[in-house]
Amino acid sequence: MSSRETLLSERQLEVADLAIAGKSDREIAEVLGVSPETVRTHLRNIFARLEINSRTELADALGED
């Protein structure tokens, strides 16, 4: 686990993994049983904590090496 991953909660890591896998906000919401707005909130918080601005940067920060 990278130091960046330790900044995220378990739920945020779930959202991040699904986003990295290419799932849309709606698809992530369906998998996790939350609203798409909740997913967007998680993503905003993830981006802020990791100091990134996009899903592409998220994949670079947390994706498989």
mmCIF file as Biopython writes it, N, C-alpha, C and O atoms, coordinates in Angstrom:
data_model
#
loop_
_atom_site.group_PDB
_atom_site.id
_atom_site.type_symbol
_atom_site.label_atom_id
_atom_site.label_alt_id
_atom_site.label_comp_id
_atom_site.label_asym_id
_atom_site.label_entity_id
_atom_site.label_seq_id
_atom_site.pdbx_PDB_ins_code
_atom_site.Cartn_x
_atom_site.Cartn_y
_atom_site.Cartn_z
_atom_site.occupancy
_atom_site.B_iso_or_equiv
_atom_site.auth_seq_id
_atom_site.auth_asym_id
_atom_site.pdbx_PDB_model_num
ATOM 1   N N  . MET A ? 1  ? 0.851   -1.180 0.000   1.0 0.0 1  A 1 
ATOM 2   C CA . MET A ? 1  ? 0.000   0.000  0.000   1.0 0.0 1  A 1 
ATOM 3   C C  . MET A ? 1  ? 0.893   1.239  0.000   1.0 0.0 1  A 1 
ATOM 4   O O  . MET A ? 1  ? 1.804   1.351  0.820   1.0 0.0 1  A 1 
ATOM 5   N N  . SER A ? 2  ? 0.633   2.158  -0.910  1.0 0.0 2  A 1 
ATOM 6   C CA . SER A ? 2  ? 1.432   3.375  -1.000  1.0 0.0 2  A 1 
ATOM 7   C C  . SER A ? 2  ? 1.013   4.351  0.092   1.0 0.0 2  A 1 
ATOM 8   O O  . SER A ? 2  ? -0.060  4.225  0.683   1.0 0.0 2  A 1 
ATOM 9   N N  . SER A ? 3  ? 1.881   5.325  0.347   1.0 0.0 3  A 1 
ATOM 10  C CA . SER A ? 3  ? 1.559   6.323  1.363   1.0 0.0 3  A 1 
ATOM 11  C C  . SER A ? 3  ? 0.322   7.117  0.960   1.0 0.0 3  A 1 
ATOM 12  O O  . SER A ? 3  ? -0.432  7.562  1.826   1.0 0.0 3  A 1 
ATOM 13  N N  . ARG A ? 4  ? 0.100   7.303  -0.353  1.0 0.0 4  A 1 
ATOM 14  C CA . ARG A ? 4  ? -1.098  8.012  -0.797  1.0 0.0 4  A 1 
ATOM 15  C C  . ARG A ? 4  ? -2.349  7.220  -0.449  1.0 0.0 4  A 1 
ATOM 16  O O  . ARG A ? 4  ? -3.365  7.806  -0.075  1.0 0.0 4  A 1 
ATOM 17  N N  . GLU A ? 5  ? -2.290  5.905  -0.565  1.0 0.0 5  A 1 
ATOM 18  C CA . GLU A ? 5  ? -3.456  5.085  -0.244  1.0 0.0 5  A 1 
ATOM 19  C C  . GLU A ? 5  ? -3.811  5.173  1.234   1.0 0.0 5  A 1 
ATOM 20  O O  . GLU A ? 5  ? -4.983  5.048  1.589   1.0 0.0 5  A 1 
ATOM 21  N N  . THR A ? 6  ? -2.826  5.385  2.101   1.0 0.0 6  A 1 
ATOM 22  C CA . THR A ? 6  ? -3.120  5.479  3.530   1.0 0.0 6  A 1 
ATOM 23  C C  . THR A ? 6  ? -3.887  6.754  3.861   1.0 0.0 6  A 1 
ATOM 24  O O  . THR A ? 6  ? -4.461  6.865  4.945   1.0 0.0 6  A 1 
ATOM 25  N N  . LEU A ? 7  ? -3.905  7.720  2.941   1.0 0.0 7  A 1 
ATOM 26  C CA . LEU A ? 7  ? -4.663  8.954  3.140   1.0 0.0 7  A 1 
ATOM 27  C C  . LEU A ? 7  ? -6.155  8.748  2.928   1.0 0.0 7  A 1 
ATOM 28  O O  . LEU A ? 7  ? -6.955  9.600  3.317   1.0 0.0 7  A 1 
ATOM 29  N N  . LEU A ? 8  ? -6.542  7.639  2.321   1.0 0.0 8  A 1 
ATOM 30  C CA . LEU A ? 8  ? -7.926  7.410  1.937   1.0 0.0 8  A 1 
ATOM 31  C C  . LEU A ? 8  ? -8.603  6.400  2.850   1.0 0.0 8  A 1 
ATOM 32  O O  . LEU A ? 8  ? -7.972  5.471  3.353   1.0 0.0 8  A 1 
ATOM 33  N N  . SER A ? 9  ? -9.897  6.601  3.054   1.0 0.0 9  A 1 
ATOM 34  C CA . SER A ? 9  ? -10.686 5.639  3.821   1.0 0.0 9  A 1 
ATOM 35  C C  . SER A ? 9  ? -10.920 4.389  2.970   1.0 0.0 9  A 1 
ATOM 36  O O  . SER A ? 9  ? -10.657 4.370  1.767   1.0 0.0 9  A 1 
ATOM 37  N N  . GLU A ? 10 ? -11.413 3.369  3.621   1.0 0.0 10 A 1 
ATOM 38  C CA . GLU A ? 10 ? -11.721 2.124  2.903   1.0 0.0 10 A 1 
ATOM 39  C C  . GLU A ? 10 ? -12.740 2.382  1.786   1.0 0.0 10 A 1 
ATOM 40  O O  . GLU A ? 10 ? -12.588 1.868  0.677   1.0 0.0 10 A 1 
ATOM 41  N N  . ARG A ? 11 ? -13.772 3.171  2.074   1.0 0.0 11 A 1 
ATOM 42  C CA . ARG A ? 11 ? -14.803 3.475  1.074   1.0 0.0 11 A 1 
ATOM 43  C C  . ARG A ? 11 ? -14.211 4.278  -0.077  1.0 0.0 11 A 1 
ATOM 44  O O  . ARG A ? 11 ? -14.528 4.027  -1.240  1.0 0.0 11 A 1 
ATOM 45  N N  . GLN A ? 12 ? -13.357 5.239  0.240   1.0 0.0 12 A 1 
ATOM 46  C CA . GLN A ? 12 ? -12.719 6.022  -0.814  1.0 0.0 12 A 1 
ATOM 47  C C  . GLN A ? 12 ? -11.852 5.135  -1.702  1.0 0.0 12 A 1 
ATOM 48  O O  . GLN A ? 12 ? -11.805 5.337  -2.915  1.0 0.0 12 A 1 
ATOM 49  N N  . LEU A ? 13 ? -11.172 4.165  -1.120  1.0 0.0 13 A 1 
ATOM 50  C CA . LEU A ? 13 ? -10.381 3.232  -1.924  1.0 0.0 13 A 1 
ATOM 51  C C  . LEU A ? 13 ? -11.275 2.394  -2.833  1.0 0.0 13 A 1 
ATOM 52  O O  . LEU A ? 13 ? -10.905 2.103  -3.971  1.0 0.0 13 A 1 
ATOM 53  N N  . GLU A ? 14 ? -12.459 2.002  -2.332  1.0 0.0 14 A 1 
ATOM 54  C CA . GLU A ? 14 ? -13.404 1.258  -3.172  1.0 0.0 14 A 1 
ATOM 55  C C  . GLU A ? 14 ? -13.832 2.100  -4.362  1.0 0.0 14 A 1 
ATOM 56  O O  . GLU A ? 14 ? -13.846 1.621  -5.496  1.0 0.0 14 A 1 
ATOM 57  N N  . VAL A ? 15 ? -14.182 3.356  -4.105  1.0 0.0 15 A 1 
ATOM 58  C CA . VAL A ? 15 ? -14.598 4.265  -5.173  1.0 0.0 15 A 1 
ATOM 59  C C  . VAL A ? 15 ? -13.449 4.465  -6.151  1.0 0.0 15 A 1 
ATOM 60  O O  . VAL A ? 15 ? -13.648 4.416  -7.365  1.0 0.0 15 A 1 
ATOM 61  N N  . ALA A ? 16 ? -12.256 4.689  -5.630  1.0 0.0 16 A 1 
ATOM 62  C CA . ALA A ? 16 ? -11.085 4.909  -6.481  1.0 0.0 16 A 1 
ATOM 63  C C  . ALA A ? 16 ? -10.808 3.695  -7.366  1.0 0.0 16 A 1 
ATOM 64  O O  . ALA A ? 16 ? -10.541 3.848  -8.558  1.0 0.0 16 A 1 
ATOM 65  N N  . ASP A ? 17 ? -10.869 2.507  -6.801  1.0 0.0 17 A 1 
ATOM 66  C CA . ASP A ? 17 ? -10.618 1.288  -7.585  1.0 0.0 17 A 1 
ATOM 67  C C  . ASP A ? 17 ? -11.619 1.158  -8.730  1.0 0.0 17 A 1 
ATOM 68  O O  . ASP A ? 17 ? -11.239 0.812  -9.849  1.0 0.0 17 A 1 
ATOM 69  N N  . LEU A ? 18 ? -12.885 1.431  -8.459  1.0 0.0 18 A 1 
ATOM 70  C CA . LEU A ? 18 ? -13.903 1.334  -9.498  1.0 0.0 18 A 1 
ATOM 71  C C  . LEU A ? 18 ? -13.717 2.422  -10.557 1.0 0.0 18 A 1 
ATOM 72  O O  . LEU A ? 18 ? -13.921 2.175  -11.746 1.0 0.0 18 A 1 
ATOM 73  N N  . ALA A ? 19 ? -13.331 3.617  -10.128 1.0 0.0 19 A 1 
ATOM 74  C CA . ALA A ? 19 ? -13.080 4.703  -11.080 1.0 0.0 19 A 1 
ATOM 75  C C  . ALA A ? 19 ? -11.886 4.366  -11.968 1.0 0.0 19 A 1 
ATOM 76  O O  . ALA A ? 19 ? -11.921 4.600  -13.176 1.0 0.0 19 A 1 
ATOM 77  N N  . ILE A ? 20 ? -10.841 3.823  -11.375 1.0 0.0 20 A 1 
ATOM 78  C CA . ILE A ? 20 ? -9.652  3.424  -12.143 1.0 0.0 20 A 1 
ATOM 79  C C  . ILE A ? 20 ? -10.013 2.334  -13.151 1.0 0.0 20 A 1 
ATOM 80  O O  . ILE A ? 20 ? -9.447  2.275  -14.242 1.0 0.0 20 A 1 
ATOM 81  N N  . ALA A ? 21 ? -10.963 1.472  -12.775 1.0 0.0 21 A 1 
ATOM 82  C CA . ALA A ? 21 ? -11.405 0.392  -13.667 1.0 0.0 21 A 1 
ATOM 83  C C  . ALA A ? 21 ? -12.270 0.907  -14.813 1.0 0.0 21 A 1 
ATOM 84  O O  . ALA A ? 21 ? -12.677 0.135  -15.682 1.0 0.0 21 A 1 
ATOM 85  N N  . GLY A ? 22 ? -12.552 2.215  -14.816 1.0 0.0 22 A 1 
ATOM 86  C CA . GLY A ? 22 ? -13.305 2.802  -15.916 1.0 0.0 22 A 1 
ATOM 87  C C  . GLY A ? 22 ? -14.799 2.891  -15.710 1.0 0.0 22 A 1 
ATOM 88  O O  . GLY A ? 22 ? -15.536 3.210  -16.643 1.0 0.0 22 A 1 
ATOM 89  N N  . LYS A ? 23 ? -15.255 2.614  -14.507 1.0 0.0 23 A 1 
ATOM 90  C CA . LYS A ? 23 ? -16.692 2.688  -14.225 1.0 0.0 23 A 1 
ATOM 91  C C  . LYS A ? 23 ? -17.149 4.145  -14.156 1.0 0.0 23 A 1 
ATOM 92  O O  . LYS A ? 23 ? -16.408 5.011  -13.692 1.0 0.0 23 A 1 
ATOM 93  N N  . SER A ? 24 ? -18.361 4.408  -14.614 1.0 0.0 24 A 1 
ATOM 94  C CA . SER A ? 24 ? -18.947 5.741  -14.520 1.0 0.0 24 A 1 
ATOM 95  C C  . SER A ? 24 ? -19.431 5.981  -13.088 1.0 0.0 24 A 1 
ATOM 96  O O  . SER A ? 24 ? -19.506 5.055  -12.281 1.0 0.0 24 A 1 
ATOM 97  N N  . ASP A ? 25 ? -19.758 7.237  -12.789 1.0 0.0 25 A 1 
ATOM 98  C CA . ASP A ? 25 ? -20.299 7.553  -11.461 1.0 0.0 25 A 1 
ATOM 99  C C  . ASP A ? 25 ? -21.552 6.730  -11.191 1.0 0.0 25 A 1 
ATOM 100 O O  . ASP A ? 25 ? -21.729 6.202  -10.093 1.0 0.0 25 A 1 
ATOM 101 N N  . ARG A ? 26 ? -22.418 6.623  -12.190 1.0 0.0 26 A 1 
ATOM 102 C CA . ARG A ? 26 ? -23.656 5.862  -12.022 1.0 0.0 26 A 1 
ATOM 103 C C  . ARG A ? 26 ? -23.358 4.376  -11.765 1.0 0.0 26 A 1 
ATOM 104 O O  . ARG A ? 26 ? -23.993 3.762  -10.907 1.0 0.0 26 A 1 
ATOM 105 N N  . GLU A ? 27 ? -22.410 3.801  -12.494 1.0 0.0 27 A 1 
ATOM 106 C CA . GLU A ? 27 ? -22.052 2.390  -12.298 1.0 0.0 27 A 1 
ATOM 107 C C  . GLU A ? 27 ? -21.450 2.167  -10.915 1.0 0.0 27 A 1 
ATOM 108 O O  . GLU A ? 27 ? -21.765 1.181  -10.250 1.0 0.0 27 A 1 
ATOM 109 N N  . ILE A ? 28 ? -20.592 3.075  -10.486 1.0 0.0 28 A 1 
ATOM 110 C CA . ILE A ? 28 ? -19.998 2.967  -9.151  1.0 0.0 28 A 1 
ATOM 111 C C  . ILE A ? 28 ? -21.102 3.034  -8.100  1.0 0.0 28 A 1 
ATOM 112 O O  . ILE A ? 28 ? -21.106 2.254  -7.147  1.0 0.0 28 A 1 
ATOM 113 N N  . ALA A ? 29 ? -22.032 3.961  -8.273  1.0 0.0 29 A 1 
ATOM 114 C CA . ALA A ? 29 ? -23.140 4.113  -7.331  1.0 0.0 29 A 1 
ATOM 115 C C  . ALA A ? 29 ? -23.950 2.830  -7.227  1.0 0.0 29 A 1 
ATOM 116 O O  . ALA A ? 29 ? -24.317 2.415  -6.128  1.0 0.0 29 A 1 
ATOM 117 N N  . GLU A ? 30 ? -24.232 2.197  -8.367  1.0 0.0 30 A 1 
ATOM 118 C CA . GLU A ? 30 ? -25.006 0.950  -8.356  1.0 0.0 30 A 1 
ATOM 119 C C  . GLU A ? 30 ? -24.261 -0.159 -7.621  1.0 0.0 30 A 1 
ATOM 120 O O  . GLU A ? 30 ? -24.861 -0.903 -6.845  1.0 0.0 30 A 1 
ATOM 121 N N  . VAL A ? 31 ? -22.966 -0.271 -7.862  1.0 0.0 31 A 1 
ATOM 122 C CA . VAL A ? 31 ? -22.163 -1.315 -7.208  1.0 0.0 31 A 1 
ATOM 123 C C  . VAL A ? 31 ? -22.139 -1.111 -5.694  1.0 0.0 31 A 1 
ATOM 124 O O  . VAL A ? 31 ? -22.247 -2.069 -4.929  1.0 0.0 31 A 1 
ATOM 125 N N  . LEU A ? 32 ? -21.996 0.147  -5.268  1.0 0.0 32 A 1 
ATOM 126 C CA . LEU A ? 32 ? -21.846 0.435  -3.839  1.0 0.0 32 A 1 
ATOM 127 C C  . LEU A ? 32 ? -23.156 0.716  -3.124  1.0 0.0 32 A 1 
ATOM 128 O O  . LEU A ? 32 ? -23.181 0.829  -1.899  1.0 0.0 32 A 1 
ATOM 129 N N  . GLY A ? 33 ? -24.244 0.829  -3.873  1.0 0.0 33 A 1 
ATOM 130 C CA . GLY A ? 33 ? -25.539 1.071  -3.261  1.0 0.0 33 A 1 
ATOM 131 C C  . GLY A ? 33 ? -25.699 2.477  -2.698  1.0 0.0 33 A 1 
ATOM 132 O O  . GLY A ? 33 ? -26.335 2.680  -1.664  1.0 0.0 33 A 1 
ATOM 133 N N  . VAL A ? 34 ? -25.109 3.442  -3.398  1.0 0.0 34 A 1 
ATOM 134 C CA . VAL A ? 34 ? -25.217 4.845  -3.002  1.0 0.0 34 A 1 
ATOM 135 C C  . VAL A ? 34 ? -25.683 5.646  -4.210  1.0 0.0 34 A 1 
ATOM 136 O O  . VAL A ? 34 ? -25.847 5.094  -5.299  1.0 0.0 34 A 1 
ATOM 137 N N  . SER A ? 35 ? -25.894 6.938  -4.024  1.0 0.0 35 A 1 
ATOM 138 C CA . SER A ? 35 ? -26.311 7.783  -5.144  1.0 0.0 35 A 1 
ATOM 139 C C  . SER A ? 35 ? -25.095 8.239  -5.954  1.0 0.0 35 A 1 
ATOM 140 O O  . SER A ? 35 ? -23.982 8.285  -5.431  1.0 0.0 35 A 1 
ATOM 141 N N  . PRO A ? 36 ? -25.307 8.574  -7.226  1.0 0.0 36 A 1 
ATOM 142 C CA . PRO A ? 36 ? -24.206 9.127  -8.023  1.0 0.0 36 A 1 
ATOM 143 C C  . PRO A ? 36 ? -23.620 10.397 -7.396  1.0 0.0 36 A 1 
ATOM 144 O O  . PRO A ? 36 ? -22.422 10.652 -7.521  1.0 0.0 36 A 1 
ATOM 145 N N  . GLU A ? 37 ? -24.450 11.186 -6.729  1.0 0.0 37 A 1 
ATOM 146 C CA . GLU A ? 37 ? -23.939 12.391 -6.059  1.0 0.0 37 A 1 
ATOM 147 C C  . GLU A ? 37 ? -22.963 12.032 -4.941  1.0 0.0 37 A 1 
ATOM 148 O O  . GLU A ? 37 ? -21.962 12.720 -4.745  1.0 0.0 37 A 1 
ATOM 149 N N  . THR A ? 38 ? -23.253 10.960 -4.212  1.0 0.0 38 A 1 
ATOM 150 C CA . THR A ? 38 ? -22.335 10.494 -3.169  1.0 0.0 38 A 1 
ATOM 151 C C  . THR A ? 38 ? -21.006 10.080 -3.788  1.0 0.0 38 A 1 
ATOM 152 O O  . THR A ? 38 ? -19.944 10.366 -3.235  1.0 0.0 38 A 1 
ATOM 153 N N  . VAL A ? 39 ? -21.062 9.412  -4.925  1.0 0.0 39 A 1 
ATOM 154 C CA . VAL A ? 39 ? -19.830 9.017  -5.625  1.0 0.0 39 A 1 
ATOM 155 C C  . VAL A ? 39 ? -19.039 10.262 -6.014  1.0 0.0 39 A 1 
ATOM 156 O O  . VAL A ? 39 ? -17.824 10.307 -5.821  1.0 0.0 39 A 1 
ATOM 157 N N  . ARG A ? 40 ? -19.707 11.260 -6.555  1.0 0.0 40 A 1 
ATOM 158 C CA . ARG A ? 40 ? -19.016 12.499 -6.948  1.0 0.0 40 A 1 
ATOM 159 C C  . ARG A ? 40 ? -18.376 13.178 -5.736  1.0 0.0 40 A 1 
ATOM 160 O O  . ARG A ? 40 ? -17.273 13.719 -5.830  1.0 0.0 40 A 1 
ATOM 161 N N  . THR A ? 41 ? -19.074 13.146 -4.600  1.0 0.0 41 A 1 
ATOM 162 C CA . THR A ? 41 ? -18.512 13.719 -3.378  1.0 0.0 41 A 1 
ATOM 163 C C  . THR A ? 41 ? -17.261 12.964 -2.956  1.0 0.0 41 A 1 
ATOM 164 O O  . THR A ? 41 ? -16.250 13.575 -2.610  1.0 0.0 41 A 1 
ATOM 165 N N  . HIS A ? 42 ? -17.327 11.640 -2.984  1.0 0.0 42 A 1 
ATOM 166 C CA . HIS A ? 42 ? -16.141 10.836 -2.659  1.0 0.0 42 A 1 
ATOM 167 C C  . HIS A ? 42 ? -14.989 11.175 -3.602  1.0 0.0 42 A 1 
ATOM 168 O O  . HIS A ? 42 ? -13.854 11.349 -3.157  1.0 0.0 42 A 1 
ATOM 169 N N  . LEU A ? 43 ? -15.272 11.270 -4.887  1.0 0.0 43 A 1 
ATOM 170 C CA . LEU A ? 43 ? -14.213 11.567 -5.847  1.0 0.0 43 A 1 
ATOM 171 C C  . LEU A ? 43 ? -13.608 12.947 -5.598  1.0 0.0 43 A 1 
ATOM 172 O O  . LEU A ? 43 ? -12.390 13.104 -5.671  1.0 0.0 43 A 1 
ATOM 173 N N  . ARG A ? 44 ? -14.437 13.944 -5.306  1.0 0.0 44 A 1 
ATOM 174 C CA . ARG A ? 44 ? -13.909 15.288 -4.986  1.0 0.0 44 A 1 
ATOM 175 C C  . ARG A ? 44 ? -12.990 15.220 -3.773  1.0 0.0 44 A 1 
ATOM 176 O O  . ARG A ? 44 ? -11.921 15.830 -3.763  1.0 0.0 44 A 1 
ATOM 177 N N  . ASN A ? 45 ? -13.407 14.479 -2.753  1.0 0.0 45 A 1 
ATOM 178 C CA . ASN A ? 45 ? -12.589 14.352 -1.545  1.0 0.0 45 A 1 
ATOM 179 C C  . ASN A ? 45 ? -11.290 13.598 -1.814  1.0 0.0 45 A 1 
ATOM 180 O O  . ASN A ? 45 ? -10.237 13.956 -1.287  1.0 0.0 45 A 1 
ATOM 181 N N  . ILE A ? 46 ? -11.370 12.563 -2.629  1.0 0.0 46 A 1 
ATOM 182 C CA . ILE A ? 46 ? -10.175 11.803 -3.008  1.0 0.0 46 A 1 
ATOM 183 C C  . ILE A ? 46 ? -9.203  12.714 -3.750  1.0 0.0 46 A 1 
ATOM 184 O O  . ILE A ? 46 ? -8.016  12.760 -3.430  1.0 0.0 46 A 1 
ATOM 185 N N  . PHE A ? 47 ? -9.714  13.434 -4.739  1.0 0.0 47 A 1 
ATOM 186 C CA . PHE A ? 47 ? -8.860  14.333 -5.523  1.0 0.0 47 A 1 
ATOM 187 C C  . PHE A ? 47 ? -8.192  15.363 -4.611  1.0 0.0 47 A 1 
ATOM 188 O O  . PHE A ? 47 ? -7.005  15.651 -4.767  1.0 0.0 47 A 1 
ATOM 189 N N  . ALA A ? 48 ? -8.942  15.915 -3.666  1.0 0.0 48 A 1 
ATOM 190 C CA . ALA A ? 48 ? -8.393  16.921 -2.751  1.0 0.0 48 A 1 
ATOM 191 C C  . ALA A ? 48 ? -7.299  16.320 -1.870  1.0 0.0 48 A 1 
ATOM 192 O O  . ALA A ? 48 ? -6.235  16.915 -1.703  1.0 0.0 48 A 1 
ATOM 193 N N  . ARG A ? 49 ? -7.559  15.151 -1.313  1.0 0.0 49 A 1 
ATOM 194 C CA . ARG A ? 49 ? -6.569  14.520 -0.430  1.0 0.0 49 A 1 
ATOM 195 C C  . ARG A ? 49 ? -5.291  14.153 -1.161  1.0 0.0 49 A 1 
ATOM 196 O O  . ARG A ? 49 ? -4.196  14.270 -0.611  1.0 0.0 49 A 1 
ATOM 197 N N  . LEU A ? 50 ? -5.432  13.709 -2.404  1.0 0.0 50 A 1 
ATOM 198 C CA . LEU A ? 50 ? -4.253  13.294 -3.179  1.0 0.0 50 A 1 
ATOM 199 C C  . LEU A ? 50 ? -3.653  14.437 -3.986  1.0 0.0 50 A 1 
ATOM 200 O O  . LEU A ? 50 ? -2.632  14.274 -4.654  1.0 0.0 50 A 1 
ATOM 201 N N  . GLU A ? 51 ? -4.303  15.599 -3.914  1.0 0.0 51 A 1 
ATOM 202 C CA . GLU A ? 51 ? -3.850  16.780 -4.653  1.0 0.0 51 A 1 
ATOM 203 C C  . GLU A ? 51 ? -3.731  16.490 -6.150  1.0 0.0 51 A 1 
ATOM 204 O O  . GLU A ? 51 ? -2.705  16.743 -6.782  1.0 0.0 51 A 1 
ATOM 205 N N  . ILE A ? 52 ? -4.831  15.946 -6.687  1.0 0.0 52 A 1 
ATOM 206 C CA . ILE A ? 52 ? -4.923  15.632 -8.110  1.0 0.0 52 A 1 
ATOM 207 C C  . ILE A ? 52 ? -6.204  16.249 -8.654  1.0 0.0 52 A 1 
ATOM 208 O O  . ILE A ? 52 ? -7.020  16.776 -7.897  1.0 0.0 52 A 1 
ATOM 209 N N  . ASN A ? 53 ? -6.378  16.179 -9.990  1.0 0.0 53 A 1 
ATOM 210 C CA . ASN A ? 53 ? -7.523  16.843 -10.604 1.0 0.0 53 A 1 
ATOM 211 C C  . ASN A ? 53 ? -8.343  15.976 -11.543 1.0 0.0 53 A 1 
ATOM 212 O O  . ASN A ? 53 ? -9.334  16.452 -12.096 1.0 0.0 53 A 1 
ATOM 213 N N  . SER A ? 54 ? -7.965  14.718 -11.743 1.0 0.0 54 A 1 
ATOM 214 C CA . SER A ? 54 ? -8.685  13.913 -12.725 1.0 0.0 54 A 1 
ATOM 215 C C  . SER A ? 54 ? -8.578  12.427 -12.412 1.0 0.0 54 A 1 
ATOM 216 O O  . SER A ? 54 ? -7.761  11.995 -11.599 1.0 0.0 54 A 1 
ATOM 217 N N  . ARG A ? 55 ? -9.429  11.666 -13.082 1.0 0.0 55 A 1 
ATOM 218 C CA . ARG A ? 55 ? -9.382  10.202 -12.955 1.0 0.0 55 A 1 
ATOM 219 C C  . ARG A ? 55 ? -8.081  9.641  -13.545 1.0 0.0 55 A 1 
ATOM 220 O O  . ARG A ? 55 ? -7.569  8.624  -13.079 1.0 0.0 55 A 1 
ATOM 221 N N  . THR A ? 56 ? -7.558  10.309 -14.565 1.0 0.0 56 A 1 
ATOM 222 C CA . THR A ? 56 ? -6.289  9.878  -15.148 1.0 0.0 56 A 1 
ATOM 223 C C  . THR A ? 56 ? -5.176  9.993  -14.111 1.0 0.0 56 A 1 
ATOM 224 O O  . THR A ? 56 ? -4.362  9.083  -13.958 1.0 0.0 56 A 1 
ATOM 225 N N  . GLU A ? 57 ? -5.149  11.111 -13.406 1.0 0.0 57 A 1 
ATOM 226 C CA . GLU A ? 57 ? -4.155  11.284 -12.348 1.0 0.0 57 A 1 
ATOM 227 C C  . GLU A ? 57 ? -4.389  10.285 -11.211 1.0 0.0 57 A 1 
ATOM 228 O O  . GLU A ? 57 ? -3.437  9.821  -10.583 1.0 0.0 57 A 1 
ATOM 229 N N  . LEU A ? 58 ? -5.644  9.962  -10.953 1.0 0.0 58 A 1 
ATOM 230 C CA . LEU A ? 58 ? -5.963  8.967  -9.927  1.0 0.0 58 A 1 
ATOM 231 C C  . LEU A ? 58 ? -5.363  7.623  -10.295 1.0 0.0 58 A 1 
ATOM 232 O O  . LEU A ? 58 ? -4.771  6.945  -9.455  1.0 0.0 58 A 1 
ATOM 233 N N  . ALA A ? 59 ? -5.518  7.240  -11.561 1.0 0.0 59 A 1 
ATOM 234 C CA . ALA A ? 59 ? -4.944  5.971  -12.022 1.0 0.0 59 A 1 
ATOM 235 C C  . ALA A ? 59 ? -3.427  5.983  -11.870 1.0 0.0 59 A 1 
ATOM 236 O O  . ALA A ? 59 ? -2.834  4.983  -11.466 1.0 0.0 59 A 1 
ATOM 237 N N  . ASP A ? 60 ? -2.797  7.110  -12.192 1.0 0.0 60 A 1 
ATOM 238 C CA . ASP A ? 60 ? -1.349  7.226  -12.043 1.0 0.0 60 A 1 
ATOM 239 C C  . ASP A ? 60 ? -0.941  7.134  -10.582 1.0 0.0 60 A 1 
ATOM 240 O O  . ASP A ? 60 ? 0.075   6.519  -10.258 1.0 0.0 60 A 1 
ATOM 241 N N  . ALA A ? 61 ? -1.737  7.750  -9.684  1.0 0.0 61 A 1 
ATOM 242 C CA . ALA A ? 61 ? -1.399  7.789  -8.272  1.0 0.0 61 A 1 
ATOM 243 C C  . ALA A ? 61 ? -1.613  6.447  -7.573  1.0 0.0 61 A 1 
ATOM 244 O O  . ALA A ? 61 ? -0.822  6.065  -6.711  1.0 0.0 61 A 1 
ATOM 245 N N  . LEU A ? 62 ? -2.675  5.734  -7.938  1.0 0.0 62 A 1 
ATOM 246 C CA . LEU A ? 62 ? -3.037  4.515  -7.217  1.0 0.0 62 A 1 
ATOM 247 C C  . LEU A ? 62 ? -3.014  3.244  -8.063  1.0 0.0 62 A 1 
ATOM 248 O O  . LEU A ? 62 ? -3.087  2.141  -7.523  1.0 0.0 62 A 1 
ATOM 249 N N  . GLY A ? 63 ? -2.916  3.387  -9.361  1.0 0.0 63 A 1 
ATOM 250 C CA . GLY A ? 63 ? -3.001  2.237  -10.251 1.0 0.0 63 A 1 
ATOM 251 C C  . GLY A ? 63 ? -1.842  1.278  -10.089 1.0 0.0 63 A 1 
ATOM 252 O O  . GLY A ? 63 ? -0.830  1.571  -9.452  1.0 0.0 63 A 1 
ATOM 253 N N  . GLU A ? 64 ? -2.035  0.123  -10.692 1.0 0.0 64 A 1 
ATOM 254 C CA . GLU A ? 64 ? -1.000  -0.907 -10.675 1.0 0.0 64 A 1 
ATOM 255 C C  . GLU A ? 64 ? 0.243   -0.404 -11.387 1.0 0.0 64 A 1 
ATOM 256 O O  . GLU A ? 64 ? 0.147   0.273  -12.411 1.0 0.0 64 A 1 
ATOM 257 N N  . ASP A ? 65 ? 1.405   -0.732 -10.849 1.0 0.0 65 A 1 
ATOM 258 C CA . ASP A ? 65 ? 2.664   -0.358 -11.499 1.0 0.0 65 A 1 
ATOM 259 C C  . ASP A ? 65 ? 3.055   -1.368 -12.539 1.0 0.0 65 A 1 
ATOM 260 O O  . ASP A ? 65 ? 4.089   -1.217 -13.189 1.0 0.0 65 A 1 
#
